[in-house]
Amino acid sequence: MLTLDPRRVYPDPDNVRRAIDQSEIDALAETIGARGQLQPIIVDPADEDDRYKIQFGERRWRACMQIGRDVRAIIREHGDPAQVRIDQFIENDQREQLSVRDMVAFVAAQVASGQSIADLARATGRERARLSRLHALSSAPDFIADRLDDLPVRGAVALMKAAARDEAAVRAYLDRAPSGTLTVAGCEAFLRGGSGSVAGADDGSASKLQETSVLPVAPRSSGATEDHREAPMAQPRDEGHLIHVDGKRGRLIEALVHFDGEEQPRMVRFTN
């Protein structure tokens, strides 16, 4: 165990975690100032300039630097750099969920280095399906990539698919969605809007869902939530959930509805 001047320590420029919230550093600095640094950071052996590169614990180091306190550290030979990246991913994801941007960058870098999704799933203990979605997002267009930290992973993938057929509609959908309101259910319902355009588009075009003949839905109770992140339950009038699409009759189970007077559409689930 070493006690180091934090100025002799520096962060790993290739660390999996790139997004660091200053408020987290402030809170950690307050805790370390009051209780001391309970867990040491892990660093590489000293380099030719007698400085130590951080493997794990960058936030703890930043907090110590902020309050001018020496940092407790353990030296560990890093061995395989690729394994260090995987270990950083696991450690950061377990302590506090990594941002979507950081996860996408990590998966893309591993695949680019020759690692398969299957091998990466075994190495990290994460589901292959989730890692595959993260890898897909590495090629997301800018207007979706800019919202990655505000989008659920499955929702972002759904919007990528929707953008492939109607980019303008997806741009409009994102432009009118405030931060914190985008959900998997909403994005996937948006994707299902139809082949000609996407449900919820502001371009004036009509999707298949908009073209269907649906009888009126009974008003919801006054106590129902207006948060479209939860799927509200609506009681249809007699056969109000029957629809006709392309000459076929069916029952409407769930729909993304933009009510008059509301800024955002929300999911409505129909019940018998």
N, C-alpha and C positions, 0 to 999 in steps of 0.2 A: 504494500500500500504506500502510495506517495502523496505528499501534499505539495501541490504545484501552484506557482503564480499563474493565474488564468491567462496572462499575456503570453505564456509559453505554450499555450494550448490553442489549437485552431480546429474549426469544423471540417468535416469531410465534404469536399465540394460535390461529391457524387452520392451523398446520402439520399436514401429513398425518401425521407421526409424533407420536403422543401418548404411547405407552407408552415410558418410558425406564427402563432398569434401572440402579439406583444402582451396582451392582457394575461395570458397564461404565464409568461415569464415574470410579470409583475407579481402575480399571486405566488409563484414558486419562490421568488426572491424574498418575499415577506415571510414565507414558511421557513426557508433556510436561515434567514436572519434571526428568527425566533427560536428555532429548534436545532439548527445546524444541518449540515448535509448528511442525511441518513444513509444514502446509497451512493457509493462512488461511481464515477464515470469509468469507462473502459477506453484506453488509448493504445495506439501503436507504440512500439519502441521509439525512442527519440531519433529524429532525423539528423542530418549533418549539421543543421543549424541549432541542434539541441532543443527542438520543439516537438510537440506531441500532437499527432492527429487523432481526432475523436472517432472511435468506432460506434460507441453508444453513450448517450447522455448529453447531447448538445444543449437541450433546454436547461439542464442542471448547470452546465458550464456557463451558459448565458446569464443565468440568475446570479451565479457567484461573481461573474464579471461585473454585473450591474451594481452589486452592493460592495464591490471591492474586497471580496473574501477569497482566500485561497481555496482551490478546488481539490477534493480528495479523488485520487485516481488509481486504477489498477492497470498495469501494462500487460498486454496480451498480444502475442504474435498473431497477425491476422490470417496467415496462410493463404487460402484461395480467395481472391477478391470477390468472385462470384458468390461464394458462400457467405461472405460478409454482407452482401446486398440482401440475400435471402434472410439472413438473421436480422438485419435491420428492419426489413419488411414485417417479419413476424413480431419482433419486439414492439415496434411502433403501433402495429395494428392491435396488439393485445392491450397495450397501455391506454391508448386513446385512438379511436378509429382514424386512420389516415384519410386525408382528403381524397376525393375521387380523382383529382388531377394527379396526385402523387401515386395512387394505385395504378392508374392508366400508364403513367410514365415508367413505373417499375416493370409492369408486365410487358410493355412494348420493348424495353431495353433487354429483358431476359430472352424474349423470343428472337430479337435481332441478333443476340449473341449465340443463337443456335439451340436454345432450350425449348422443348416442346411444351404445350399447355399441359399435357398429361404428366410430364416430369415435374413441371412447376407445381402442379396440384399436389403431387406426392411430397415434394420438398417443403411446401408451405402449409400443408394440411388444409388448403382451401378448396372449395368446390370447383370442378373443371368448368361447369357452366358459367359461373361467375367470372372466372379468369378469362374465359372466351369472350364474354361481353366486354370486359375491361379492355381486352386487346382490340376488339372491334372499334371501341371508342377512340383509339389512337389515331384513327383516320377520320374522325368527326369533322365536319365543316366548321369554320371559325365561329359562326353564329350559335352553334350548339356547344362547341368547346368552351366558349366564353361563359356558359352557364353550367358547366360540369359540376361545380361545387354546390349548385342549387338544385341539381337534378338527381333523382334516384337512378341507379345504373340501368335498370331495365327500362325506365322511362326514357333515358337518353338514347338507348338503342332503338326504341320504338320511333322516336322522333327522327333518327337517322334514316330509318326505312321510309318514313313519311316524306322526308325531304327529297328522297330519290325520285319521288313522283310529283311533288308539288312544293318546291323550296319556298316560294313566296308565302304559301299558307302557313308553313312552319315558322317562318320568320315573324309573321303576324301574330301567331299563337304565342310565341315567346315574348314578343314585344308587349303584349297586353297581360302577361302573367307576372304579378309581383313576386319578389323574392319570397321563397318559403311556401309557395302555393302549388308548385308542380308535383304531381304524384304519379306513381306507376299506373294506377287505374285511369287517370285522366289522359296521360300520354298514349296509353294503349287504346283507349276508346277513340282518341283523336286519329290514330293510325287506321282504325277500322272504318273510318268515315266514308270510304268509297274510292274507287280507282281514279275517277276524274279529278277529284279534289279532296281535301282532308276536312273532316268535320270540324267546325269551329273557325274556318278560314274567314277572313274579313274581306275577301276579294269579291264578294257578291255571288260567287258560284255556289251551286247546291250539290250536296253529296247525296248518295243513295238514301242515307238516313233521313235527310231533309225532304226527299222526294216521296217518302212513304206516307200512306194515309193512316194516321193514328188518331183515334177518338180522344177527346179531352180527358185529362187526368184530373181527378178530384184534388181540391186544394189540400196542402199539407197542414198539419196542426200547427197552432201558433207557437208551440214550444219547440218545434223542430229546428235543428241547427242549420245555418246557412253556410257552413264551412264545406266547400266542395271536396276537401281532402277525405272526408268520410262519406260513404255512400248512403244517402238518405233513402228511406223507404217511402214510396208513394202508393196509395191505394187507388187503382184505376176504377172508373165506373164500369158498368156492365160491358164486358168485352172490350173495354177501352185499351187493352194491351194487345189487341189483334192488329196486325199490319199486313199489307200486301206489297210485295216487292217482285218486279218482273213476272207478274201473273201468279206468284206463289203466295199462299197465306201462311202467316207465322205469328208467333207471340213475342212481344217486346219484353225482354228480360231486364235490360239495362240500357241507359242512353245518357249521353252527355248533353245537357240542356242549358241553353243560355236564356235565363228568364229576363223579362223586361225589367229595367230598373236595377239590374245587378251587373257589376263590372266583369265578373268572371263566370264562365260556365261551371256547372257542377254535375256530378254523377247522380242519376236518379234510378233506383232499382224498383221495378214494378212487381207487385205480389198479387196473388189471387185473393 
